[in-house]
Amino acid sequence: MTATADNSAHHTARHTAHHPEAEAEPQGSFLAQPRAVWAVAFACVIAFMGIGLVDPILKDIAAQLDATPSQVSLMFTSYMAIMGVAMLVTGVVSSRIGPKRTLLAGLVLIIVFAGLAGASDTVGQIVGFRAGWGLGNALFVATALSTIVTASVGSTAQAIILFEAALGIGIASGPLVGGLLGEQSWRAPFFGVSCLMVVALVATSFLLPSTAPTGRRTTLADPFRALKHRSLLLIGVTAIFYNIGFFTVLAAGPFALPDAGILQIGWIFFGWGLLLAFTSVVVAPVVQRWMGTVPAVITVLALFALDLAVMAVLTDHTAVVTGGIVLSGAFIGVNNTLVTEAVMGAAPVERPVASAAYSFLRFTGGAAGPFVALKLGEDVSSHAPFWFGAAAVAVGVVVLTLGKRTVEGRTPHSAAGSETEAAAVLVGDQA
């Protein structure tokens, strides 16, 4: 997740004058939110489902459409590559047309391209439509957090918790929904997302008040200028290698479970998503207080590389691969939260600009990971994808370790779960 509205937007339009229906609501209640907030939160859940939704049906799509694993993996590649590039544009769009119109544009694109993916007859068509889906997801997710914080009643911390809860529910439920619908047809998960997003679009259109553009109008050049700061560049390069490992788990995991059916894969990645959501919200702040942000990231990445290496050695043991997949959710969850905080203080630029620069590197750099991993699985051995992922994450550990002083010297880290941290948390990571 990320936010492209300036931080000042977080403190505006939060009075009951903007939400007449909220006047009677108790201000201290976490659940006492305007309907507009719940509409956007519901849309967030569906948007974040897209990260793991296709996992259970990867093998079925390959079988039904006569495609290789590496060809199917391009569904991740196109989605992430376009999402990464689009992150450079979201700030430009939102600062000119306003958050609500940006949200609605993203929802419309997801509806259209998810439906087209479900109606496709070739893997190539699905790959192309997943790219359009990635563009829609970038526009929506980039403005969802700031919209919830602006429209909510009560403290900013409560609004952030609500957003984090929506993210967690979406990430965890995506594989399970994909498995349940995928048992009927590989097309069903795509159509399901499209239909749910129609509901979200209608609710958001009618319940969310109009929002004017806020903050400075950013340009496409701003994120690239931000990368001149070595600390931000170091974190971005680290994220490239980390995301190769992240999406290797998502893409190679199902093919390393040859005897698992669609629903079984859905349950396995449901466990992965639950652990990711729990650790990102609950465990990350504890680890951060104990070790410090940058040392914690280095440690967690090293453990993630070790987890991938164990799966590489014992790929033929289904129980080990299953456990390794689920356990990786813990490392990914903690890392997503803490790396975001490092990004926020890594350069003397606005948080949306830093977020856009980081997202660009993270998603576009990691986009090739799934394809390379599964191509190695086809041409070398079934163990090769996980060795590739482990090696990539290990490179990330080395990069951040060598640049530790530079990053720590530039980064006044805030506490996990704070408004500063949440202002540019990235999905999909949670994507």
N, C-alpha and C positions, 0 to 999 in steps of 0.2 A: 504494500500500500504506500501511497505517497500523497502529498498535498501540494497543489500549485498555487493556492491563494496565499496572499501575504498574511503574516501572523496577525496583523491588525484585524483581519476578518474574523478571527477567533473571538474578538471582544466586541463585535458589533452585532446589531440586530438580535440581541439575546434577551431583550426585555419583553415583558408580556404584552406590550403594545403591538409587537410584531406577531404575537401568538395569542389572540383573544381567547382561544379555547383553553389556554394554559393558566388563565387567571385563577381558576378554581382549584388547580392542581396543587398539592403540597410541594413546596419548593425543594424539600430535602429528600424526596422519594426518588430513588433511582429509576423506577418504572413509570413515574408520572411525567411522561414526555408527550409533546404534541404528536398528532397523527403523522405529520410530515416527517418527523424523525424516524418513526417506525417504518414508514414507507421506504426511506432511503436505506435503513438498516436491513430490511428484507431484501432489497435489491443487492446490497453488499453480500449477503449470504449466497445469493444465486451467482453473483459475479465470481466469488472466490471458489465456488464449486468447480469452475472451469479448469482449475489447476490439476486436479486429480480425476476429473470425470472420465477421461478417456482411458485411464490406466487399465481398468478391467476388460475393456473391449479391444485392446491393441492386438492381441493374438487372433481374436475373431475377425477383426477387419482384415488382417493379413491373410487369413484363410479364405474369407469370403470374396475378397477382391484380388486374390492371387498376387500378393505383394510380399516382399522380403521384410524382415524386421527393420532394417535400416531405412527402407522406403517409408514404412509406417512411422518411424521416429521423426520424419520430417514434419509431422503434425505439431510436434513440440518446437522444432526449429523455426518454422514460419511464424508461429504464434509469438514466440519470445523475441525473434529478430524484429518483427514489426512493432511489438510492444516497446522494445528498447528504443527504437528510432522515434516512435510516437511520443515517448516521454519528453523528448526535446521540444515537442510541439504543444503539449498540453498546457504549459504555462502561458504560451503565446495566445492560445485559443481562449482559455479561461479569463485571462486578464483583459480580453477584448469583448467577449460576449456574455460573461458572467457565469457563475457556477451552475445555475439551474439548466441553462441551455447546453452547457458542456455535458452535464449528467445525462440529459435527455438524448443528446446526439450519440453518446456512448451506448446507451441502452438500445436505441434504434439499430445501431450497427451490430450489436450482439444478437438481437432478435433476427435480423436478416441473415447474417452469415452463419449463425448456428443452425438455422433452418435449412439454408442451402447446403451446409455440410451433411446434414441428415438426408438430404435428397440426392446426394452425389452417387455416381456410379463407378468412380475410379479414386484411387488414393491421391492422385495428382489434384483432382478437384477438391478433395477434403483439405489437402495441404494449403491450397490457395484460399479456400474459404476460412480456414483457421487463421490465416494472416489478417483477414478482415475482422475476424473476431478479436484478435489481439489489439487491433487499433481501437475498437469499441471499448474493450476492457481498459485500455490505457486512459482514454478520455474519462471513463466513469470513475475508476478507482482513484485517479489523480485528484479529483475534487470531492470525493465522498466524505473524507474525514473532516475537512473544513466545513462542509455543508452541515454535517451532523452537529459539530461543535457550535456553529452559528445558530442553528435552529433549535437546539435543545434548551431545556429549562433546568436550572440547577448549576452545579459546578462544572467546570471544564473537565475535571478528573472523571466525573461520572459519565460525561459524554464520550470520553476516550475509552473508558471501560466498555461502554455499549458498543463502540466501534470494534474494539478488540474481540468482544464476544461474537459479533457478527462474522468477523474474519475467521475466528476459530471454528464456529459452527459450519461455515462454508467449506473450509479446507478439510475438515473431518468428514463431512457428509458427502462431499463430491464423489469420492471413490465408491461409497456405499450406494448412492443413488445411481451411479454409473453401472454398478454391478446388478442392482435390482432391475433397472430398465433394460440393461444390456442382455439379460436373460431372455427377454422377449425378442429383441432385435438389436444389432449394433447401431441402428439408426435412432432408436428410441431415446437414448440419452441426449442426442443433439436436439431432437424435437422437444424433449422435455424442458431443456434449458430455454429454448426459444419461447415456449408457451409461458413458462414462469416469468420470463422477462417482460412479456406483454402485460402481465398483471402488475409487475413492478413499474413499468412505464406509465400505465394508467394512473396508478396510485401516486407516483411522483408528480405527474403532470397536474393533478387536481389538488393534492394536499400540500405540496411545497410552494411557499410564496415565491414570487419572482425575486431574483437576486441580481443586483447590478454589479458590473465589474468593479473590483477593488484592487488597490495596490498599484505599484508601478507596472507599466506595460513592458513585459520582458521580450527579449529577442532570441532568435535561434543561436546567435553567437555567444550569448551569456554563459551557457553551460561549458562551452569549449574554452572560454576565457578562464572559467573557474578551475579547469584541469591544469592550468599553469601552476597552481599551488601543489607542491610535491606531496604534501600530506594527503590531500584528497585523491590525487592520482595513485598513490600507493594503496590506499584503501580500495579504490576502484579496480586496480589490477589484481589485488587479492581476491576481490569478489568475482572476477572473471573465472579464476581457477576453482574457487569454491562452488560456483554455480555449475561448472562442468560436473563436479561430483554430485551435486544436488539433483540435477536432471538426468544423470546416469542412473541413479536409483529409480527415478520415475519411469524411465524408458526401458532400461534393461531388466528391472525387477520382474515384471510379468513374464518375460521370456525365460528367466532363470527358474521359473516355477512351471515346468512342462505339464505336470499332472493336475495343476490347480485350474478349476473352472472359473467362469466369469464372476460368479457370486463370491467364491472363495477369495479371489484376488481383491474383490471389492472390500471384503471384511479385513483382509490383511492391511490394505492401505487406509482403511478406516481407522485401524489401530495406530498406524503411522501418523495420520492427521490429528487424532486425539492427543497423542504425545507431543506433537509439534505445537499444537495450540496451548496445551497446559504449560509446557516449559517456556514458551515465549512470553507468557503473561506472569506466571508464578515463579518459575525457577530462575529466569534470567536476572531479575533484580537481586536475588539472593547471591548468585554467583558474582555479580558485578560488585556488590558491597564487600564480598570476601576477597576477591582477587584484583579488582580494578578492571576497567573496560578492555583495554588492549591485551593485557596478559590473559584475560578470560577468553577472548576471541582466539588467541593463539592456541591455548590449551584445548578449547572445544574443537577447533579445526583439526588439531593433531589426533584427537580421539575419533573424529569423523573419518579421517584418513585410515586409521587403524581398523575401524569398523568395515570400511570398504575392502581393506586388504584381507581381513578374515573371510569376507564373502568371496573374494577372489580365490583364496586357497581352497575353500570348502564349497565351491559352487555346486558340486554334485550332491550336497546334503541339503535337502529341501528345508529341514527344520532350521538349519543355520542361516540360510538365505532369508527365510521368513523372519526369524528373530533379528537379523541384521537390518532388514528393511524397516521394521517397526522401531528398532533402537535408533536408527538414523534420524527419525523424527525428533528425538530429544536434542540431538546436536544441532540440527537445522533450526529448531525453534529458538534455542538460546542464541545461536549465532545471528539469526535474522534481527533479533532485537538489539543486540549489542553492537553489531556492525553499523546499524542505522544511527546509533548514538555517536559513534566515531565519525560518521559522515557529517553529522550536524555541526560539529565543531572543528572540522578539518580545514576549513578555509574561511576567510573573512568575507563571505558572500551571503546573500539571502538564502534561507533554508530551501525554498522551492528550486532555486538555481542549483544548489549543491545536490539536491535530490535528483534533479533531471540529469546532471552530469554522471552521477553514480549509477542511476538506472540505465542510462545509455550503455555504459561499459558493462554493467552486470548482465543485462539481458542479451545484448548483441554479442558480447564476448562468449557467453555461455551457450548461445543458441546452437553452435555446431557440436556441442558435447554429446547429445543423444545420438546424432547420426554417426559420429566417429566411433562412439562406444559400440553401437550395434553393428557397424561395419566391421570392426575388429572381431566381434563375436562371430560374424559370418566367415571371415577370412582366416582368423587365427585359431581361436578356441572359445568355448563358453566362459572361460575364466577371464578372458582379455578385457571385456567391458569394465569389470570391477577393478582390475589392475590399472586401467586407464584412469578411472575415476579417482582411485587412491593416489596415483601419481600426481594428478592435477591438483588435488587438495593439498598434498604435501608441498607442491611448489608455492601455493598460496601461503602456507605456514612459513616457508623460508622468506618469501617476499616481505611479509608483515614483521617477521622477527628482525630482519635486516633494517627495516625502516621504522622500528619501534620507537626510537628516540625522536625521530622526525614527527611521527603521528602524535605521540603523547605530548610533545612540546607545543603542538598547535591546537590541541583539543581540550577545551574545558568541558569535560563530559558531564552531562546532566543525569539525573537518576532515571533508571528504567521506569517506563510508565508515565513520565512527566509530559507536560505539553510540548516542551522543546523536542523531546525524543519522538513523540507521536506525530509531530507536524510533518515528518517525511518518512515514516515507516513504509517500507516497500513490500508489496505483495509479492505473492506470491511467491516474494516470497512466498512469497506465499501466494504464487501465480499459477 
